[in-house]
Amino acid sequence: MRTVLFSSLEAGSSAFSTSGAKVAFDRFDRDGPVVLVSAGSGVRLEGGGRLPVLVRTTLLGAALGGYQFVRPWGVVTVMAGPELSAEMLTGAGGAVMLPLRSGVRLHGEVWARPTESTLATATVILGSARGDAWARLSWGYALFGAYLGPEAAAYLDHTGYRKWSVGFHATDYALGGYRFRLSAGCQFEGQADGRTRPGPYLGLAIWNAL
């Protein structure tokens, strides 16, 4: 296996989707260089109260290179590369296209199996194009053909927007040559004015190794 194609969607009061490919120069079960290319889009509401309600639409793209370290207990991958961001604000009777932003993205992830029947993951992504950061932690126990357990994630960016969530996931379920991760729980969105909105979220990720 040298290539993994993936797509993910997380939807709640805000939504974000990402698709891309991860390519190993050799094989994914060996140490070696890797490349990750991805594109994503998101939409969320901003404002309220005394401020006008605006819709922020975001497009993101990145091309990263790095190295993966394969050990008996799991895999550690570190990557870095350029990213581009385009945003548009709509509402209050108009639309504004914000300037295109470019920057550097850092990406680190760990997929570990502490025991034969457990899976722990950690992912951290930092980007300078939007001044944002995202992190996710999960743990799962092998049951009913997948790893079931809790997850937690957090996100913030330069606008003062922040989001954190806690929930449950089912990861690495195999069906028809594809593998899936389903997740659900409660998320909390915070705005620059200090208001926080709770609500449910659903997540779906699909990947296929070639």
For each residue, the residues with C-beta under 8 A, 3 or more apart:
1: 4 24 27 28 29 209 210
2: 23 24 25 26 27 28 210
3: 21 22 23 24 209 210
4: 1 21 22 23 28 207 208 209 210
5: 20 21 207 208 210
6: 18 19 20 21 22 205 206 207 208
7: 17 18 19 20 205 206 207
8: 17 18 19 181 203 204 205 206
9: 15 16 17 203 204 205
10: 15 16 17 183 201 202 203 204
11: 15 201 202 203
12: 15 165 187 199 200 201 202
13: 44 45 187 189 197 199
14: 42 43 44 45 163 189
15: 9 10 11 12 42 43 44
16: 9 10 40 41 42 43 58
17: 7 8 9 10 40 41 42
18: 6 7 8 38 39 40 60
19: 6 7 8 38 39 40
20: 5 6 7 36 37 38 39
21: 3 4 5 6 36 37 38
22: 3 4 6 34 35 36
23: 2 3 4 34 35 36 37
24: 1 2 3 27 28 30 32 33 34 68
25: 2 32 33 34 35
26: 2 30 32
27: 1 2 24 30 32
28: 1 2 4 24 68 70 75 209
29: 1 70
30: 24 26 27 70
31: 67 68 69 70
32: 24 25 26 27 67 68
33: 24 25 65 66 67 68
34: 22 23 24 25 65 66 67 68 77 79
35: 22 23 25 63 64 65
36: 20 21 22 23 62 63 64 65 66 79 81 107
37: 20 21 23 62 63 64
38: 18 19 20 21 60 61 62
39: 18 19 20 59 60 61
40: 16 17 18 19 59 60 61
41: 16 17 57 58 59 60
42: 14 15 16 17 57 58 60
43: 14 15 16 55 56 57 58
44: 13 14 15 55 56 161 189
45: 13 14 48 53 54 55 56
46: 53 54 55 56 89 159 161 191
47: 51 52 53 54 91 191
48: 45 51 53 191 195
49: 193 195
50:
51: 47 48 193
52: 47 91 92
53: 45 46 47 48 91 92
54: 45 46 47 89 90 91 92
55: 43 44 45 46 89 90 91
56: 43 44 45 46 87 88 89 159
57: 41 42 43 87 88 89 90
58: 16 41 42 43 85 86 87 130
59: 39 40 41 85 86 87
60: 18 38 39 40 41 42 83 84 85 127 129 130
61: 38 39 40 83 84
62: 36 37 38 81 82 83 84 105 127
63: 35 36 37 81 82
64: 35 36 37 79 80 81 105 107
65: 33 34 35 36 79 80 81
66: 33 34 36 77 78 79 80 107
67: 31 32 33 34 77 78 79
68: 24 28 31 32 33 34 75 76 77
69: 31 75 76 77
70: 28 29 30 31 75
71: 74 75 76
72:
73: 112 113 114
74: 71 110 111 112 113 120
75: 28 68 69 70 71 110 111 112
76: 68 69 71 108 109 110
77: 34 66 67 68 69 107 108 109 110
78: 66 67 107 108
79: 34 36 64 65 66 67 106 107 108
80: 64 65 66 104 105 106 107
81: 36 62 63 64 65 104 105
82: 62 63 102 103 104 105
83: 60 61 62 102 103 104 105 127 128 129
84: 60 61 62 100 101 102 129
85: 58 59 60 100 101 102 103 127 129 130
86: 58 59 97 98 100 101
87: 56 57 58 59 97 98 101 130
88: 56 57 95 96 97 98
89: 46 54 55 56 57 95 96 98
90: 54 55 57 94 95 96
91: 47 52 53 54 55 94
92: 52 53 54
93:
94: 90 91
95: 88 89 90
96: 88 89 90
97: 86 87 88
98: 86 87 88 89 101
99:
100: 84 85 86
101: 84 85 86 87 98 129 130
102: 82 83 84 85 129
103: 82 83 85 127 128 129 130
104: 80 81 82 83 127 128 129
105: 62 64 80 81 82 83 125 126 127 128 129
106: 79 80 124 125 126 127
107: 36 64 66 77 78 79 80 123 124 125
108: 76 77 78 79 123 124 125
109: 76 77 121 122 123 124
110: 74 75 76 77 120 121 122 123
111: 74 75 119 120 121
112: 73 74 75 119 120 121
113: 73 74 116 118 119 120
114: 73 118 120
115: 118
116: 113 142
117: 141 142
118: 113 114 115 139 140 141 142 147
119: 111 112 113 138 139 140 142 147 171 172
120: 74 110 111 112 113 114 137 138 139 140
121: 109 110 111 112 136 137 138 139 171
122: 109 110 135 136 137 138
123: 107 108 109 110 134 135 136
124: 106 107 108 109 133 134 135
125: 105 106 107 108 133 134 135
126: 105 106 132 133
127: 60 62 83 85 103 104 105 106 130 131 132 133
128: 83 103 104 105 131
129: 60 83 84 85 101 102 103 104 105
130: 58 60 85 87 101 103 127 157 158
131: 127 128 157 158
132: 126 127 155 156 157 158
133: 124 125 126 127 155 156 157
134: 123 124 125 153 154 155
135: 122 123 124 125 153 154 155
136: 121 122 123 151 152 153
137: 120 121 122 151 152 153
138: 119 120 121 122 149 150 151 152 169 171
139: 118 119 120 121 149 150 151
140: 118 119 120 146 147 148 149 169 170 171
141: 117 118 147 148 149
142: 116 117 118 119 146 147
143: 146 147 148
144: 148 170
145: 173 174
146: 140 142 143 170 171 172 173 180
147: 118 119 140 141 142 143 169 170 171 172
148: 140 141 143 144 168 169 170
149: 138 139 140 141 168 169
150: 138 139 166 167 168 169
151: 136 137 138 139 166 167 168 169 183 185
152: 136 137 138 164 165 166 167
153: 134 135 136 137 164 165
154: 134 135 162 163 164 165
155: 132 133 134 135 162 163 164
156: 132 133 161 162 163
157: 130 131 132 133 160 161 162
158: 130 131 132
159: 46 56 192
160: 157 190 191 192
161: 44 46 156 157 189 190 191 192
162: 154 155 156 157 189 190
163: 14 154 155 156 187 188 189 190
164: 152 153 154 155 187 188
165: 12 152 153 154 185 186 187 188 201
166: 150 151 152 185 186
167: 150 151 152 183 184 185 186 201 203
168: 148 149 150 151 183 184 185
169: 138 140 147 148 149 150 151 181 182 183 203
170: 140 144 146 147 148 173 180 181 182 183
171: 119 121 138 140 146 147 181
172: 119 146 147 179 180 181
173: 145 146 170 179 180 181 182
174: 145 177 178 179 180
175: 178 179 180
176:
177: 174 208
178: 174 175 206 207 208
179: 172 173 174 175 206 207 208 209
180: 146 170 172 173 174 175 204 205 206
181: 8 169 170 171 172 173 203 204 205
182: 169 170 173 203 204
183: 10 151 167 168 169 170 201 202 203 204
184: 167 168 200 201 202 203
185: 151 165 166 167 168 200 201
186: 165 166 167 198 199 200 201
187: 12 13 163 164 165 198 199 200 201
188: 163 164 165 196 197 198 199
189: 13 14 44 161 162 163 196 197 198 199
190: 160 161 162 163 194 195 196 197
191: 46 47 48 160 161 194 195 196 197
192: 159 160 161
193: 49 51
194: 190 191
195: 48 49 190 191
196: 188 189 190 191
197: 13 188 189 190 191
198: 186 187 188 189
199: 12 13 186 187 188 189
200: 12 184 185 186 187
201: 10 11 12 165 167 183 184 185 186 187
202: 10 11 12 183 184
203: 8 9 10 11 167 169 181 182 183 184
204: 8 9 10 180 181 182 183
205: 6 7 8 9 180 181
206: 6 7 8 178 179 180
207: 4 5 6 7 178 179
208: 4 5 6 177 178 179
209: 1 3 4 28 179
210: 1 2 3 4 5
